[in-house]
Amino acid sequence: MFAYNCEHCPINLHPTCASSLRRPLKSEAHGHMHDLYYFGTNFQLLIAKYPPPAASFLCVECGKRIKREPFYRCPQCRFNFHVKCVPIPGMVKSTYHDHVLTLKGSFVEDDSRDHRCEFCEEDRNPNDHAYFCEECNGLVIAHVECVFARAVDALF
């Protein structure tokens, strides 16, 4: 199987895993700042094919095993977090969009198969967590990480 590797350290990544490393979510947990990377539904297919040791997929926040569900990981610390265990607000106000954005577990806007993040304009997996604008009837949808890469105010 094809993999990306680093010339300077012993890390190898499947293409699916490497694509998760484009947009880190900054979060302070366990006493210092982490770059958390989202591993969504595509990654779950990889886990099903190549199961990791059970101990390597425990959530450091709640202590429970991360099963076949999206999660965040800090590769530097080797910490894993359930999506619900990372303090991500359900609603935010971004400087990039006029209306409030709401977090949703997945968002398929229509049958066109054109699933793009309105903030970075890259493809997004419609089965992964995303923020969307209810006022615009879901026409504005963005990766969680892209929303937080711009200035936001958490509403709740």
N, C-alpha and C positions, 0 to 999 in steps of 0.2 A: 504494500500500500504506500502511496505517495505521502510524504510528510515534509514540513518545513523544519529546519534545525538552525540553531544558533552557533556561530563560529567560536564564541567566547565562553559559553556555558553548556552544560549537558541538558539541553531542553530540545525536545522534538514535539511538533504539533501537527495533528491532522489538519487539512485545509478547513474543515468545519470549525475546529477549535481556534485556529489562527484568525478566522474572520471575527470571532468574538473579541479580539484584542484591539479592535480599532477605536472603540469608544468607552473609555473607563468612566465609572461613576465614582466620584470622590466621596469617601465616607470615613468618619472618625469612629473607630470601634476598638475596644481593648487597648485604649491609651495612646493610639497614634493614628495618623492618616493612612488610609489604604486606597489603592486604585482597585476598585472592584469591577470585575468583568462579568458580563451577563452570558450565561450558557443556557440557551433556550431549547426549543423543541427539536431543532436539527441535531444538537448535541446529544439529545436523549436517544436518538437512533444509533449514534455511535456507542453510547454506553450499553445499549441492548446487544450490540454486536461484540463489543470488547469490554466485558464487565470489569470494573476496577475492584481492588480490595475494599471490603465493606467499611473498614475503619477510615479510609481516605475520604469518605463522603459523609462526614458528620457535620452538622451545623454547629459552629462554635458559639452561637448565640443561645440556642435552646438545647443543644446536646443531642437532638434527634437525628436519625439517619435521613439523608437526602435521597429520596427514591427517584422514580422516573418523573421528575418535575423540573422546571427551570430553576436555576439558582445563580447566585453571585459567588465569585471566587477571587481571592487575593493571591495571585501566584507567588508573590515574594514571601508571604507568610504561610502559604498553603492553607489559608482559612477558607472555609465554605460557609455560605449563608443561604437559608431559604429566602425567597423573595420577600415573604411576609416578615422575616426577621430583620431585614434592612429597613431602617427608618425612612421609607419613601412616602411622602404625603399623597393622599388620594386625590387632592386637587391642588393645582399650582397656577400661578400667574406668571407668564413669561414675558420678557421684553420683546420677544420675537413675534408674538401674536397678541391681538387686542383682547381676546376673551379668555376666560378661565379654561384650563385644560384638565381633563379628568382621566385618572389611571384606570385602565381596563386590562384584564388578563389576556385577552386576545382581541383583535379587531380586523374583521374582513369587511371592507367598505362596499364592494360590489363584486360581480363576476368577471371583471375585466382582467384580472390577474396582474394588474399594475399596482403593486403594493410598494409605495415609496414613502420615505420619511420626508415630511415637508421642510424640516430644518436642514438636513444634510443632503437631501435629494438622492440618497442611495436606497437601494432595495431594502425592504424589511420583511421579516417573516410574519405573515398575518396571524400566526398562532402564538407569537411572543407578546409579552407585556408591552403596552404602548400608552402614551397619553393622546387623547383626542379632544376635539372641541365639539361639545354638544350643540352649542349655538349655531355652528356652521354645518350641522347635520353630519358630522364625521368627515368633512372634506379636509380637515387639518388633522393629521395623525403624525406622531413623531416618536422616535426611539426615546426611552426613558433617559438614557445617557445624553442624548442630544438636547433634551429639554434642560437638563441640569448643567450642561456645558455653557449655557447662556444664563444670565441673571434671572433668578426666579424668586418668587415669594411663596412660601408654603401656606396654604389656606387651612387645610386639615386633612 
